[in-house]
Structure formats: structure tokens, C-alpha cells
Amino acid sequence: MKKFVIFLFILLIPVFLTGCWNRRELNDILIIQAVGIDKNRSGEFKLTYQVLKPKVLKSPLNLPSSPQQKGVWCFSSTGKSIFDAIRNATLSSDKKLFWAHNKIIVINEKMAKQGIKDVLDMLLRDHEMRSDAYLIVTSQDIEKFLDTTSPIESIPAKELENVIKNYFANAKTFPVRLYEFQKMSNTKSKTAVVPFVTTKSPLKQSSQTQMFYVEKMAIFNNYKLAGYLTHQQMRGLLWATGKIKSGIYPIKLREGLFSLELIQNSSRIDVNRKDGKAFFTLRIITETNLGEKHSNSLISSSLIEKIKKELSKSIKNDIQNTLKKSFELNCDILHLGDIYYSSYKKPLKFDKNSISVSIVVKPFIRRFGMMKE
């Protein structure tokens, strides 16, 4: 009996050694790095794909600035729906689209103003799509945008990804993945932000290569593009939501110009309700280093206090400008409604007459650099 069981076990082993039954050979697929979504004049969806050229990428002579040796190529397909347009790509290609490495989703500005809830439905619903791809908006022609020749990377989508992820160094932008956008849009505030990206020449002289530039941040209210935040206003939003990582604050005083580097920061928002009005208190603690000084004045305790006071004023001004923009667009950009609902389980009436926001900033200057006064 024991020998029979062993024999039966040996016979069953091949069943569990089926290998990669759903494998796809590299020569049979088109590896997507970025996709752009737009509509053509007839109202059909137009998708533009940036796909890898493996033969070029493996070449040691690959030059990123050479259009002939770019690591990607682009093509488009159209359809009555997003899914239809994707399947119609097989009408012009003998290879199937492979989405597992998609990094970027580019949305046309005009389409964004009309609303993108239905546009994103397929991207979030289909199992082949990546919900962690970064979402961006542009006003440029998407075909030209995705077919940009990068001066640094042979894969433009890779350079674009790196540019929007640089927010941690400048505190003026913020990268948003597809699932994060959906999560923000499904809150009580129904507000989300997305980088607005354009291309520009590295120098004033004409050039074949283009650089990606995060010009501003697009504000979406209930999946529709409602307006834009400047870099300063976006910094105010990052302060309010506790997402400041680093950045530079130039402080101008009568004694001269000083640049402070943000190194560690934290923020918290509390809310109280009284007489039908919501009172929010935003508390911020920030630690900085002195990174630059354009002044003949010595670093004294009195000068340090002046710099700290001006830094507090600048931070408050950033947040107040963001709040002002929020009321102008009637969009709860700071997500105050979510904070209010978590405390009182009631929706917040988003109106400047029923909302008060006070800002308390506690700044510190830890280090003054390697130069001696």
C-alpha cells in the first residue's frame, strides 16, 4: 500500500509542474511605458501608446538624444470606447499591448474639463491595467507630447516619471497615482490634484530635444477639471495635508536675503464647531537649515528670530492663498470637509462665511552650514 501511494504521488508531480502556462514572449508583445487619452474630431476616443523598442535599448551605442535611436516609438488607435480603442490597436499591429509596465497616463486638458470618471472606469476595472501608474494632464498635442525626444533618458516616460517624483525636493508639486486620484475623488471633499505637465526646450535656441516641466497643478472637483494651483498655492496644500518633504524658502529681510532648507516638518488640523460655524486650527512644526546668506550681518539671536518670524509669515501666506483659491473655485482643496465629517459625522457647508481657519507655525533653525561668521 505504501509503495502504491508513493507511485501515485510520483504520477501527480507533473500536474504541479506546468511551468508558465500564460507566458508571453518578448517578441509577441508591445510593452507600454505611457498612454495618452484624447478624443478626435468625430468624438471617438483616441489612445496614443509609447512602447519600448527592445532592440535599441539593449544596444550599447544607444544615445538618448538621437531620434533614430530612441528607446520607444509611438502609435495611436481609436474607438467608440476606451476598451474598443485598445482592441483596435491590433488592427495596425501584429503584437498585443502589454500593460504591466505602464508608468504614465496622460489626459488631455479639454477632456479633463468635461469629466474623466467614465474615462478612468476601464483603467481601474480591467485586471491588466496598473492602478499605480501616475496620472497627469497636458494641454499639448498628446502624440507630440509622448513622442518627445528626451535629452537624458532613452525612454521619455521614465524621465517624466522622475520629474514628477521630484516633488520631495521642491515642495511645489505632487505626484498622484491612478488609485490615489480615485481615493481622493471618493472622499467627502471630492477634490483631487494632478500635475499639469508641458514640454520646453532646454535652452532658448531651437533644439530637437525637449524637457518635461511641471508647470502647475490641476484641480479636479468630482472628476472634472475646475482650475489650477500655482507652485506657491500647491506648497500651501502640502503644508495643510502634512506632505511637505523638503524645499527652499528664500527669506528677504532688511538685513539681506536668506535661503532656508526644509528638513523635517509635521502638521495637524483640529476642528471645533460653534454656533453653526466650523473653526479649524492648523498647527505646523518645521525644522530648517540655513543654506544661503546674502548679507553682511552676523548671525545673531535677534537676526535668527527675525528669520523665523518671516518664515512663519511666508508659510501662513502660502496656506491662505490656497484657501482663497479654494473658495474662489468652490472646491474643498484642503479636504476640510473630510476632517469635519470624521469628527461630527455631518457634511461641512463649504462657505467662507461658515469656515474659519487659524494657522499656528512653530519654526526652528537647526544648523547654519559649514561657513564660520
C-alpha positions as CSV (number, residue, x, y, z in Angstrom):
1,M,0.0,0.0,0.0
2,K,2.8,2.3,0.9
3,K,4.5,1.7,-2.5
4,F,1.3,2.4,-4.3
5,V,0.9,5.8,-2.5
6,I,4.4,6.7,-3.4
7,F,3.9,5.7,-7.0
8,L,0.6,7.7,-7.2
9,F,2.4,10.7,-5.7
10,I,5.1,10.5,-8.4
11,L,2.5,10.4,-11.1
12,L,0.8,13.5,-9.7
13,I,4.1,15.6,-9.6
14,P,4.0,16.6,-13.3
15,V,0.5,18.1,-12.8
16,F,2.0,20.7,-10.5
17,L,5.0,21.4,-12.8
18,T,3.1,23.0,-15.6
19,G,5.5,26.0,-15.9
20,C,4.5,29.5,-17.0
21,W,1.3,28.4,-18.8
22,N,0.3,32.0,-19.5
23,R,3.8,33.3,-20.5
24,R,4.2,35.9,-23.2
25,E,7.3,36.0,-25.3
26,L,9.0,39.4,-25.6
27,N,8.8,39.3,-29.4
28,D,5.0,38.9,-29.3
29,I,4.1,41.9,-27.1
30,L,4.3,45.7,-27.1
31,I,5.5,46.9,-23.7
32,I,3.7,50.1,-22.9
33,Q,5.5,52.8,-21.0
34,A,2.9,55.6,-21.2
35,V,-0.6,56.1,-22.7
36,G,-2.4,59.3,-23.7
37,I,-6.1,59.6,-23.8
38,D,-7.9,62.1,-26.0
39,K,-10.9,62.4,-28.4
40,N,-10.7,63.1,-32.1
41,R,-12.9,65.4,-34.1
42,S,-15.6,62.8,-34.7
43,G,-15.9,62.3,-30.9
44,E,-14.2,58.9,-30.8
45,F,-11.6,58.1,-28.1
46,K,-8.1,58.3,-29.3
47,L,-5.3,56.5,-27.4
48,T,-1.6,57.1,-28.1
49,Y,0.8,54.5,-26.8
50,Q,4.5,54.9,-26.0
51,V,6.0,51.4,-26.3
52,L,9.5,50.0,-25.9
53,K,11.9,49.1,-28.7
54,P,13.9,46.3,-27.0
55,K,16.5,46.0,-29.8
56,V,17.5,49.6,-29.4
57,L,17.6,49.5,-25.6
58,K,19.9,46.6,-25.5
59,S,22.4,48.3,-27.8
60,P,25.4,49.8,-26.1
61,L,25.5,52.6,-28.7
62,N,22.1,53.9,-27.7
63,L,22.1,57.7,-27.5
64,P,19.1,59.3,-25.7
65,S,19.3,62.5,-27.8
66,S,19.1,60.6,-31.1
67,P,15.6,60.3,-32.5
68,Q,16.8,57.4,-34.6
69,Q,17.9,55.5,-31.5
70,K,15.1,56.4,-29.1
71,G,14.2,53.5,-26.9
72,V,10.5,53.9,-27.7
73,W,8.1,54.5,-30.6
74,C,4.5,55.8,-30.5
75,F,1.3,54.9,-32.4
76,S,-2.4,55.6,-31.9
77,S,-5.7,53.8,-32.2
78,T,-9.3,55.0,-32.0
79,G,-12.6,53.5,-30.8
80,K,-16.1,54.3,-29.5
81,S,-14.9,53.5,-26.0
82,I,-11.5,53.2,-24.2
83,F,-11.7,49.4,-24.4
84,D,-12.7,49.4,-28.0
85,A,-9.8,51.7,-28.9
86,I,-7.3,49.4,-27.1
87,R,-8.5,46.4,-29.0
88,N,-8.5,48.3,-32.3
89,A,-4.7,48.7,-31.8
90,T,-4.5,45.1,-33.1
91,L,-5.7,46.4,-36.5
92,S,-2.4,48.1,-37.1
93,S,-0.1,45.9,-35.1
94,D,0.5,42.1,-35.0
95,K,1.5,42.3,-31.3
96,K,-0.7,42.6,-28.3
97,L,-0.4,45.5,-25.9
98,F,1.3,44.6,-22.6
99,W,0.3,47.0,-19.7
100,A,2.2,45.6,-16.8
101,H,5.0,48.2,-17.1
102,N,2.9,51.3,-17.9
103,K,4.2,54.2,-15.9
104,I,2.2,57.3,-17.0
105,I,-1.4,58.1,-18.0
106,V,-1.8,61.4,-19.9
107,I,-5.2,63.1,-20.0
108,N,-6.0,65.9,-22.5
109,E,-7.0,69.2,-20.9
110,K,-10.2,69.6,-22.9
111,M,-11.3,66.1,-21.9
112,A,-10.5,66.7,-18.3
113,K,-12.8,69.7,-18.3
114,Q,-15.7,67.5,-19.5
115,G,-15.0,64.9,-16.8
116,I,-12.9,61.8,-16.6
117,K,-14.9,59.5,-14.3
118,D,-16.0,57.3,-17.2
119,V,-12.6,57.5,-18.8
120,L,-10.9,56.1,-15.8
121,D,-13.5,53.3,-15.3
122,M,-11.9,50.9,-17.7
123,L,-8.4,51.6,-16.4
124,L,-9.4,50.8,-12.8
125,R,-11.7,47.9,-13.7
126,D,-9.6,45.8,-16.1
127,H,-7.2,43.4,-14.4
128,E,-4.4,44.0,-16.9
129,M,-4.1,47.7,-16.1
130,R,-1.8,49.2,-13.4
131,S,-3.6,51.3,-10.9
132,D,-0.2,52.7,-9.6
133,A,0.5,54.5,-12.9
134,Y,1.0,58.2,-12.5
135,L,-1.8,60.5,-13.8
136,I,-1.0,63.8,-15.4
137,V,-2.8,66.5,-17.5
138,T,-1.4,68.4,-20.5
139,S,-2.8,70.9,-23.0
140,Q,-0.3,69.9,-25.7
141,D,-1.0,67.6,-28.5
142,I,-0.7,64.2,-26.9
143,E,1.0,62.5,-29.9
144,K,3.8,65.1,-29.9
145,F,4.0,65.1,-26.1
146,L,4.5,61.3,-25.9
147,D,6.8,61.3,-28.9
148,T,9.2,63.8,-27.2
149,T,12.9,63.1,-27.6
150,S,14.4,63.3,-24.1
151,P,18.0,64.7,-23.7
152,I,18.7,62.4,-20.7
153,E,16.7,59.1,-20.9
154,S,16.1,57.0,-23.9
155,I,12.7,56.3,-22.5
156,P,10.7,59.6,-22.2
157,A,8.2,58.1,-19.8
158,K,11.0,57.2,-17.4
159,E,12.2,60.8,-17.4
160,L,8.7,62.1,-17.0
161,E,8.2,59.8,-14.0
162,N,11.4,61.0,-12.4
163,V,10.4,64.7,-12.9
164,I,7.0,64.4,-11.2
165,K,8.6,62.3,-8.4
166,N,11.0,65.2,-7.6
167,Y,8.3,66.9,-5.5
168,F,10.1,65.8,-2.3
169,A,13.0,68.2,-3.2
170,N,11.0,71.3,-4.2
171,A,7.6,71.1,-2.3
172,K,5.8,72.7,-5.2
173,T,4.3,69.7,-7.0
174,F,2.9,66.3,-6.0
175,P,2.8,63.0,-7.9
176,V,-0.6,61.3,-8.0
177,R,-1.1,57.7,-8.9
178,L,-4.4,56.5,-10.5
179,Y,-5.7,54.7,-7.4
180,E,-4.7,57.8,-5.3
181,F,-6.8,60.0,-7.6
182,Q,-9.7,57.7,-7.3
183,K,-9.4,57.6,-3.5
184,M,-9.2,61.4,-3.2
185,S,-12.2,61.8,-5.5
186,N,-14.3,59.4,-3.4
187,T,-13.9,61.5,-0.2
188,K,-16.5,63.9,1.1
189,S,-14.5,66.7,-0.5
190,K,-14.5,65.0,-3.9
191,T,-11.3,67.0,-4.8
192,A,-8.1,65.8,-6.2
193,V,-5.0,67.3,-7.7
194,V,-2.9,66.1,-10.7
195,P,0.4,67.5,-12.2
196,F,-0.1,69.7,-15.3
197,V,3.0,69.0,-17.5
198,T,4.3,70.6,-20.6
199,T,7.5,70.4,-22.6
200,K,10.1,73.0,-23.3
201,S,13.5,73.3,-24.9
202,P,16.5,73.0,-22.6
203,L,17.8,76.3,-24.0
204,K,16.3,79.2,-25.9
205,Q,18.0,78.0,-29.1
206,S,16.0,75.6,-31.2
207,S,16.6,72.0,-30.3
208,Q,15.3,68.6,-31.2
209,T,15.2,67.6,-27.6
210,Q,12.6,68.7,-25.1
211,M,12.4,68.6,-21.3
212,F,9.3,67.9,-19.3
213,Y,8.2,70.7,-17.0
214,V,5.5,70.6,-14.2
215,E,4.0,74.0,-14.9
216,K,1.3,73.8,-12.2
217,M,-1.2,71.5,-10.6
218,A,-4.7,70.7,-12.0
219,I,-7.6,70.7,-9.5
220,F,-10.4,68.2,-10.1
221,N,-13.7,68.6,-8.5
222,N,-15.9,65.5,-8.8
223,Y,-13.7,64.2,-11.6
224,K,-13.9,67.5,-13.6
225,L,-11.0,69.9,-14.1
226,A,-12.0,73.0,-12.1
227,G,-8.9,75.1,-12.1
228,Y,-5.2,75.2,-11.3
229,L,-2.8,75.8,-8.4
230,T,0.4,77.7,-8.8
231,H,3.6,76.3,-7.2
232,Q,3.1,78.6,-4.2
233,Q,-0.5,77.5,-3.7
234,M,0.4,73.9,-4.1
235,R,3.0,74.3,-1.4
236,G,0.2,75.7,0.9
237,L,-1.8,72.5,0.2
238,L,1.2,70.3,1.0
239,W,1.6,72.2,4.3
240,A,-2.0,71.7,5.2
241,T,-2.0,68.0,4.4
242,G,1.3,67.2,6.0
243,K,3.1,66.1,2.8
244,I,6.0,68.6,2.8
245,K,9.2,66.6,2.4
246,S,11.8,69.3,1.6
247,G,12.2,72.6,-0.2
248,I,13.8,76.0,-0.2
249,Y,12.2,79.2,1.4
250,P,14.0,82.4,0.3
251,I,13.5,84.9,3.2
252,K,14.1,88.6,2.4
253,L,14.8,90.9,5.2
254,R,16.2,94.4,5.6
255,E,19.4,92.7,6.6
256,G,19.6,90.7,3.3
257,L,18.5,87.5,1.6
258,F,18.5,84.1,3.4
259,S,17.6,80.7,2.0
260,L,16.2,78.1,4.4
261,E,16.1,74.4,3.6
262,L,13.2,72.5,5.0
263,I,14.5,69.3,6.5
264,Q,11.7,67.9,8.8
265,N,8.1,69.0,9.1
266,S,4.8,67.9,10.6
267,S,1.3,69.3,10.6
268,R,-2.1,68.7,12.2
269,I,-5.6,70.1,11.8
270,D,-8.2,70.2,14.6
271,V,-11.8,71.3,14.2
272,N,-14.4,72.7,16.6
273,R,-18.0,73.7,15.9
274,K,-19.7,76.6,17.5
275,D,-22.9,78.5,16.5
276,G,-23.1,76.6,13.2
277,K,-19.6,77.7,12.2
278,A,-16.6,75.4,11.8
279,F,-13.3,76.6,13.4
280,F,-10.2,74.8,12.1
281,T,-6.8,75.1,13.7
282,L,-3.7,74.1,11.6
283,R,-0.6,73.6,13.6
284,I,2.7,73.3,11.8
285,I,6.2,72.4,13.2
286,T,9.1,72.9,10.8
287,E,12.8,72.4,11.1
288,T,15.2,74.1,8.7
289,N,18.8,74.7,7.9
290,L,20.4,77.9,6.7
291,G,21.5,77.1,3.2
292,E,22.5,80.5,1.9
293,K,23.1,84.1,3.1
294,H,23.3,87.3,1.1
295,S,24.1,89.7,3.9
296,N,26.9,91.3,5.7
297,S,25.1,90.9,9.0
298,L,26.4,88.4,11.5
299,I,24.1,85.5,12.5
300,S,22.9,86.7,15.9
301,S,20.0,85.5,18.1
302,S,17.9,88.6,17.2
303,L,18.5,88.0,13.4
304,I,17.5,84.4,13.8
305,E,14.3,85.4,15.4
306,K,13.6,87.8,12.5
307,I,14.2,85.0,10.0
308,K,11.9,82.6,11.9
309,K,9.2,85.2,12.1
310,E,9.4,85.9,8.4
311,L,9.4,82.1,7.6
312,S,6.2,81.7,9.7
313,K,4.7,84.6,7.8
314,S,5.6,83.0,4.4
315,I,4.1,79.6,5.4
316,K,0.9,81.2,6.5
317,N,0.7,83.2,3.3
318,D,1.1,80.1,1.2
319,I,-1.8,78.3,3.0
320,Q,-4.0,81.4,3.0
321,N,-3.5,81.8,-0.8
322,T,-4.5,78.1,-1.2
323,L,-7.6,78.6,0.9
324,K,-8.5,81.7,-1.0
325,K,-8.3,79.8,-4.3
326,S,-10.3,77.0,-2.8
327,F,-13.2,79.4,-2.0
328,E,-12.9,81.0,-5.5
329,L,-13.4,77.7,-7.2
330,N,-15.8,76.3,-4.6
331,C,-13.5,73.3,-4.2
332,D,-12.5,71.9,-0.9
333,I,-8.8,71.6,-1.8
334,L,-7.6,71.3,1.8
335,H,-10.1,68.5,2.4
336,L,-11.6,70.3,5.4
337,G,-14.9,68.5,4.8
338,D,-13.3,65.1,5.5
339,I,-11.8,66.3,8.8
340,Y,-15.1,67.8,9.8
341,Y,-17.0,64.7,8.9
342,S,-14.7,62.4,10.9
343,S,-15.4,64.5,14.0
344,Y,-19.1,65.3,13.7
345,K,-20.4,62.7,11.1
346,K,-22.1,65.6,9.3
347,P,-21.2,67.2,5.9
348,L,-19.5,70.5,6.0
349,K,-21.1,73.5,4.4
350,F,-18.2,74.8,2.3
351,D,-18.6,78.5,2.5
352,K,-16.1,81.1,3.7
353,N,-18.7,82.7,5.9
354,S,-19.1,79.4,7.9
355,I,-15.5,78.3,8.0
356,S,-12.6,79.9,9.9
357,V,-9.0,78.6,9.6
358,S,-6.3,79.8,12.0
359,I,-2.7,78.8,11.4
360,V,0.0,78.3,14.0
361,V,3.6,77.8,12.9
362,K,6.5,76.8,15.1
363,P,9.8,77.1,13.2
364,F,13.3,76.0,14.2
365,I,16.6,76.7,12.5
366,R,18.9,73.8,13.4
367,R,22.1,74.3,11.5
368,F,23.9,77.3,9.9
369,G,26.2,75.5,7.4
370,M,29.9,74.9,7.3
371,M,30.9,78.6,7.0
372,K,32.1,80.5,10.0
373,E,30.9,84.0,10.6
